[in-house]
């Protein structure tokens, strides 16, 4: 049996990082138009647009609750000479495999790119341990008893 000579004859496997994307090959003309309309009108870009919808207001409320529950940050007075850092809401509609809406996700992100190291801050704190670091610490502890 010979190998297929064109890409049309081959079975293509969807790459893991592309599973969020949908190709139009399997859609009819009507399905394609409906699919494009759904994705074009789903997520608000501006905060003012999101406020008009109950589902997005609820998603933002859940995000604020999670921030407060986890103690992510606390509201304080800005020190004299300090520089404010802006925030932005990011909205994303999560779908299940058949295309139905699973949930509406809102994330509050800080615009940290406005800061400069040495000017606006001098320390970096990231409470994240890489697996390699954990393995190294465990190996050293085992080696030294």
N, C-alpha and C positions, 0 to 999 in steps of 0.2 A: 504494500500500500504506500503510495507516495504522499508526501506532506503537502498540505494546501499551499497553493501558489499565491493566493491573495488574502488580504485581511478579512474579506467577506466570508470566506469559507472556514476560518478559524474560530474556535470557541475561545472567547476572551474572558479572563477572570478579572473581576473588579478588584482593584487595589484597595487595601484597607483604608488608606487615607482619603479615598474617593467615595466611600460609601455614603457620605452625606449628600452627594450630588446625584442628580437624575439625568440620564440621557434621554433624548427625544426619540430614539430609534424604536422603542416599543409602544409609543403613543400614537393614536389616530390623530387626525387634524383637529377634531373637536376636543379630544383629551388634552392635546398639546396646548391649545389656547386656554382651556380652563386651568391647566397646570401653571402656565405662565401668569395668569391673573391671580391665582392664589398666592404664589410666591412674590408677586409684585406688590400686593396690597396687605400683606400680613403684618410686617413689623414696622412700628413707627420709628422715625429717626429722631424726632424732636420731642422733648419733654412735654411741650404744650399739646402735641397730638396724642400722646399717651394718656394725658389727664382726661381726655374726652371719653375714654373707654373704661368701663368698670373692670374688665378683665386685666388691663394693664395696671390700673390703680391697685388692684388686689395683689398683683405680682410685685409691685414696688413695696407695698406694705409688708409682704412676706420677706423681702430682702432686708428691709429696715429692722424687722423683728429678729432675723438671723444675725445681723450685725450687732444688735444690742445683746442678744443672748450669748453670743460668742465673745463679747467684750473686744471686738475688733478695734474699735477706737472710742475715744470719749471726747465730748465737746468741751473745749477749754477756751480761755481768753487768749487772743493773739498777743504774744509778747511785743513790746515796743521795738520797732524796726523789723519785725517779722514780716514775711511775705505769705499771703494767702495762696493756697493751692486749690484750684478748681476741681470739681467732680463732674462726671458725665454719666448719664443713664444709658445702658446698652440693652436693647430689647431683642429677644430671639424667641420665635415660636418653635417648640419642639414637637416633632411629628413621630408617630409610630409607623411601623413598616408599611401598613396599607395606605398611608397618606393622611389618616385622621390626626387631628390635633391631640397631642398628649398633654402639654401644658404650655403656659406662657411664662417665660423666664425673664426677669429684669435683674440687671447687675449694676451696682453703683461702683464706678471705678474712679480712681484718683488720677488727675493729670500730672503725674510725677515727672513727666518730661520737661516741665517748666522749671525744674530745679537744677542747680549745678553743684557738683561735689566740691567741697571746700568753700563755697560761697553760701549756699543755703543749708547745708548739712555737712557734718564731718564723719559721722558714724553710719554704718549700714548694719541693720539687724535683720537676719532672715532665719527664722526658726525652722529650718528644713535640713534634715540629715540625709545625705545620699547613702544608698545601700553599701557602696564601696567603703565609705567612712565607718559605718557600723561594723562591717566585717573586719576592717583593720583594727578597730578598738577591741572587738571580741578576741581576735587572734593575739593581739598584744597582751590582753589580760590573761588569756589561757597560757601563753608562753611564760609569763612572769609569775604565774601562780596567784 
